[in-house]
Amino acid sequence: MKLPNCIQIIDAKPGYPVLEIQHRNATGRVALHGAHVMEWMPAHSDPVLYMSPDAVIELGKPIRGGIPVCWPWFGPHADSSKPAHGFVRTMMWELDRARETAAGVDIVLKLADSPESRLLWPFGFEARLHVSMGLELEVGLEVTNTDSKAWTMTGALHSYFNVGDVRQITIHGLHGTQYVEGRLSPDKRPQEGPVVIDQEVDRLYASDAPVIVDDPVMHRELRIEKAGSLSTVVWNPWIEKSTRLADLPDAAYPDFVCVETTNAGDDAVTLEPGETHLLFTRLCVRSLKEHDVPQPTLPEGGMLV
């Protein structure tokens, strides 16, 4: 496949290809391993996605940071011998399409069931990850049931966001919803006001609404829109858990927050043979700095086609 001039394939490590994007509206990197959006920096902005400096770049290992694709299950599997967050994030995807537009770049990666995947999940599927990167970032996980019987899935676009200090951000858009505090408590609790991070947070919210992360240290707002999702996860490991994550520095917890577009909990999706589901997120940045560079707007409808 001939790539546009603004996209090149580099090896992050031997046998580990990464698409490197250099467009006037954005720069970024997308790994074929896991269909993983590693970096996105729109023009006139600081990096939006957080990448752990201790992230493991190795075949068969998940990457800590960026936007991991969790599928066909979210979180730990009931069978502890199977990997957490599914298996597609540790498999090599195939580049299906890459093109340049006036707004940015459109990339499609694809993956289908194989003897390897059927050892972990005995169903037929075809998955495509659509990435449109420019002044905004759109990521869509499109999955089709190619089996002869129905199957049920959960999943996530597990976005890590770079923040100035997680202890000072506020997360808006979840007021009035209910959440479960992950593995810490099974009880549903109401969210009152904005979400603040002052301890370990691992919350699954029942919500289809957009979320805004207000970051006073970096002087910007991150807007996270979504579709095909009735649940949102907010996660930060805080102090103690960070020390137990080998691929995250102990003192890194103030540098990021995860706001994840999910199909999780009661939001599991069942597909009949031939049916397709799209889990989609759109990320936008608005600077709050005075006298900042005016930010162009994209054509209506976004970049995904």
Wavefront OBJ file of the C-alpha trace (Angstrom):
o trace
v 0.000 0.000 0.000
v 1.315 3.435 -0.936
v 1.147 5.762 2.046
v 0.537 9.519 1.824
v 3.613 11.684 2.381
v 2.455 12.682 5.882
v 2.435 9.044 7.109
v 5.422 6.754 7.345
v 5.991 3.366 8.944
v 8.829 3.152 11.442
v 9.934 0.340 13.727
v 9.630 1.314 17.387
v 11.552 -1.909 17.905
v 12.509 -4.576 15.364
v 9.280 -6.188 14.156
v 7.117 -3.572 15.913
v 5.749 -1.254 13.182
v 4.277 2.123 14.084
v 2.532 4.629 11.813
v 4.063 8.056 12.359
v 1.851 10.983 11.344
v 3.172 14.463 10.492
v 0.252 16.568 9.257
v -0.084 20.341 9.502
v -3.081 19.861 11.831
v -1.632 17.139 14.069
v 1.190 14.757 14.801
v 0.788 11.307 16.263
v 1.691 7.637 16.304
v -0.439 4.507 15.878
v 0.988 1.037 16.530
v -0.200 -1.870 14.390
v 0.301 -4.031 17.467
v -3.003 -3.703 19.313
v -4.284 -1.027 16.873
v -3.018 1.317 19.553
v -3.181 5.111 19.226
v -0.024 6.013 21.129
v 0.216 9.772 20.625
v -1.882 12.681 19.400
v -0.846 16.320 19.456
v -3.080 18.730 17.538
v -1.512 21.901 16.156
v -0.969 24.666 18.750
v -1.519 22.215 21.613
v 0.439 20.145 24.101
v 0.236 16.335 23.850
v -3.268 15.154 24.706
v -2.650 11.464 25.360
v -0.516 10.235 28.250
v 2.116 7.573 27.641
v 3.914 6.010 30.591
v 7.693 6.495 30.353
v 7.946 2.874 31.545
v 5.505 1.502 28.942
v 6.527 -1.897 27.556
v 6.914 -1.862 23.768
v 7.023 -5.585 23.093
v 5.041 -8.072 21.012
v 2.347 -9.752 23.093
v 2.431 -7.064 25.816
v -0.121 -4.246 26.307
v 1.021 -0.616 26.263
v 0.411 1.576 29.316
v -0.932 4.821 27.876
v -2.487 6.228 24.709
v -5.747 4.485 23.786
v -5.628 0.721 24.393
v -8.398 -1.235 22.637
v -10.006 -3.559 25.192
v -12.086 -6.276 23.518
v -13.985 -8.676 23.531
v -14.145 -8.294 27.290
v -13.446 -5.416 29.641
v -11.591 -5.915 32.905
v -10.536 -9.276 34.312
v -11.940 -12.466 32.792
v -13.766 -14.977 35.001
v -11.080 -17.435 33.891
v -7.919 -15.990 35.467
v -5.750 -17.763 32.878
v -7.080 -15.365 30.229
v -5.714 -11.827 29.885
v -7.451 -8.817 31.389
v -9.182 -6.504 28.910
v -9.356 -9.103 26.128
v -6.753 -10.093 23.577
v -6.949 -7.698 20.609
v -4.656 -5.174 22.303
v -1.810 -7.688 22.187
v -2.296 -8.933 18.602
v -0.852 -7.571 15.367
v -3.462 -5.806 13.223
v -3.265 -5.230 9.470
v -3.263 -1.813 7.821
v -6.365 -1.659 5.643
v -6.393 1.987 4.546
v -4.480 5.228 5.047
v -5.235 8.537 3.367
v -4.583 12.236 3.812
v -7.357 14.827 3.849
v -7.415 18.591 4.289
v -8.461 18.031 7.922
v -5.929 15.331 8.826
v -5.426 11.633 8.192
v -7.799 8.666 8.089
v -6.418 5.251 9.019
v -8.198 1.886 9.205
v -6.671 -1.205 10.810
v -8.325 -4.631 10.724
v -8.229 -7.942 12.588
v -10.226 -11.159 12.207
v -10.563 -14.300 14.285
v -7.771 -16.849 13.996
v -6.783 -20.150 15.583
v -4.870 -18.077 18.153
v -7.895 -15.929 19.051
v -10.248 -18.923 19.184
v -8.149 -20.447 21.954
v -9.181 -17.466 24.062
v -12.658 -16.730 22.657
v -14.283 -19.360 20.401
v -16.192 -17.065 18.046
v -15.883 -15.617 14.565
v -15.455 -11.852 14.287
v -14.064 -9.077 12.158
v -12.828 -5.890 13.807
v -11.797 -2.578 12.288
v -10.319 0.374 14.121
v -11.021 3.686 12.392
v -8.711 6.565 13.348
v -9.188 10.108 12.058
v -6.505 12.424 13.386
v -6.369 16.175 12.969
v -7.411 19.084 15.180
v -9.813 16.547 16.655
v -9.263 12.834 17.156
v -11.925 10.281 16.280
v -11.503 6.607 17.117
v -14.109 3.963 16.288
v -13.983 0.247 17.051
v -16.273 -1.482 14.532
v -16.904 -5.181 15.198
v -18.967 -7.627 13.143
v -20.209 -11.072 14.141
v -19.016 -13.425 11.373
v -20.004 -16.513 13.363
v -23.076 -18.723 12.867
v -24.355 -17.952 16.364
v -24.852 -14.893 18.552
v -22.163 -13.734 20.955
v -21.924 -11.109 23.702
v -19.068 -8.688 24.193
v -17.856 -5.906 26.434
v -15.020 -3.538 25.608
v -13.463 -0.094 25.870
v -11.458 2.626 24.240
v -9.291 3.009 27.350
v -8.099 6.591 26.821
v -5.265 7.965 28.986
v -5.258 11.778 29.090
v -2.277 13.954 29.891
v -3.153 16.430 32.681
v -1.170 19.055 34.577
v -2.113 17.699 38.010
v -4.893 15.149 38.448
v -5.558 16.550 41.932
v -6.640 19.872 40.409
v -8.797 18.760 37.473
v -12.594 18.568 37.510
v -14.585 16.190 35.316
v -17.987 17.469 34.202
v -20.932 15.709 32.553
v -21.574 12.872 34.998
v -23.615 14.750 37.644
v -26.877 12.923 38.401
v -25.658 9.552 37.113
v -24.966 6.447 39.167
v -21.652 4.645 39.434
v -20.092 1.521 40.847
v -16.652 1.949 42.405
v -15.006 -0.767 40.309
v -13.626 -3.630 42.329
v -13.676 -1.499 45.505
v -17.457 -1.719 46.132
v -20.444 -3.288 44.339
v -22.900 -0.627 45.576
v -24.372 1.923 43.169
v -23.781 5.492 44.258
v -25.065 8.822 42.900
v -22.590 11.296 41.404
v -23.164 14.767 42.799
v -21.409 17.634 41.073
v -18.181 17.272 39.096
v -15.825 14.347 39.636
v -12.620 15.184 41.513
v -9.635 12.886 41.980
v -8.354 12.867 45.570
v -7.912 9.119 46.050
v -7.837 5.941 43.947
v -10.773 6.132 41.539
v -12.081 3.178 39.517
v -15.662 4.103 38.661
v -18.078 2.669 36.139
v -20.783 5.251 35.373
v -24.081 4.513 33.644
v -23.947 7.358 31.127
v -24.070 8.079 27.407
v -23.254 11.777 27.849
v -20.161 13.702 26.744
v -17.594 14.511 29.418
v -15.379 17.585 29.840
v -12.077 17.463 31.727
v -11.266 20.962 33.015
v -7.496 21.262 33.503
v -6.496 24.574 35.142
v -2.784 23.711 35.199
v -2.551 23.096 31.453
v -5.129 25.831 30.795
v -7.352 23.683 28.611
v -10.531 21.651 28.411
v -10.724 18.171 26.945
v -14.137 17.240 25.560
v -14.848 13.529 25.185
v -17.871 12.671 23.048
v -19.037 9.153 22.285
v -21.542 6.873 20.597
v -22.423 3.194 20.874
v -21.722 3.383 24.602
v -23.980 3.585 27.642
v -21.161 3.469 30.192
v -18.110 5.554 31.068
v -15.150 4.575 33.245
v -13.042 7.094 35.172
v -9.764 5.699 36.528
v -6.670 6.850 38.353
v -4.544 4.446 40.426
v -3.450 7.087 42.976
v -0.462 6.526 45.237
v -0.490 2.962 46.542
v -1.660 1.184 43.402
v 0.875 3.054 41.257
v 3.655 1.351 43.195
v 2.239 -2.042 42.130
v 2.146 -1.273 38.402
v 5.509 -2.248 36.964
v 5.034 -0.246 33.741
v 4.124 3.012 35.534
v 6.525 5.163 37.602
v 5.523 5.338 41.271
v 5.127 9.113 41.155
v 3.292 9.300 37.805
v -0.307 9.195 39.061
v -0.755 13.034 39.061
v 0.132 13.172 35.354
v -2.924 11.447 33.864
v -6.540 10.453 34.127
v -8.416 7.792 32.182
v -11.895 8.661 30.899
v -12.946 5.594 28.947
v -15.668 5.062 26.360
v -16.955 1.626 27.299
v -19.432 -1.170 26.866
v -19.129 -2.485 30.408
v -21.236 -3.701 33.305
v -24.903 -3.694 32.290
v -23.859 -2.220 28.934
v -22.773 -5.543 27.389
v -23.626 -5.879 23.676
v -25.030 -8.998 21.995
v -24.659 -9.343 18.231
v -26.517 -11.815 16.052
v -24.689 -13.303 13.044
v -23.950 -10.548 10.524
v -24.646 -7.679 12.929
v -22.142 -4.862 13.551
v -21.501 -2.584 16.512
v -19.496 0.664 16.553
v -17.928 1.948 19.766
v -16.882 5.515 18.989
v -15.195 8.464 20.680
v -14.336 11.988 19.537
v -11.736 14.017 21.439
v -11.530 17.816 21.230
v -9.223 20.309 22.952
v -10.109 23.886 23.833
v -7.409 26.194 25.124
v -8.259 28.410 28.089
v -5.161 30.575 27.701
v -5.683 34.261 27.058
v -4.512 35.502 23.640
v -4.042 31.940 22.425
v -3.866 31.004 18.759
v -7.383 30.834 17.262
v -8.389 27.221 16.704
v -9.911 26.312 13.316
v -13.073 24.277 13.183
v -13.503 21.036 11.301
v -16.070 20.431 8.577
v -19.382 19.305 10.023
v -19.673 15.567 10.501
v -16.059 14.933 11.474
v -13.500 12.945 9.578
v -14.653 9.344 9.770
v -16.025 7.913 6.561
l 1 2 3 4 5 6 7 8 9 10 11 12 13 14 15 16 17 18 19 20 21 22 23 24 25 26 27 28 29 30 31 32 33 34 35 36 37 38 39 40 41 42 43 44 45 46 47 48 49 50 51 52 53 54 55 56 57 58 59 60 61 62 63 64 65 66 67 68 69 70 71 72 73 74 75 76 77 78 79 80 81 82 83 84 85 86 87 88 89 90 91 92 93 94 95 96 97 98 99 100 101 102 103 104 105 106 107 108 109 110 111 112 113 114 115 116 117 118 119 120 121 122 123 124 125 126 127 128 129 130 131 132 133 134 135 136 137 138 139 140 141 142 143 144 145 146 147 148 149 150 151 152 153 154 155 156 157 158 159 160 161 162 163 164 165 166 167 168 169 170 171 172 173 174 175 176 177 178 179 180 181 182 183 184 185 186 187 188 189 190 191 192 193 194 195 196 197 198 199 200 201 202 203 204 205 206 207 208 209 210 211 212 213 214 215 216 217 218 219 220 221 222 223 224 225 226 227 228 229 230 231 232 233 234 235 236 237 238 239 240 241 242 243 244 245 246 247 248 249 250 251 252 253 254 255 256 257 258 259 260 261 262 263 264 265 266 267 268 269 270 271 272 273 274 275 276 277 278 279 280 281 282 283 284 285 286 287 288 289 290 291 292 293 294 295 296 297 298 299 300 301 302 303 304 305
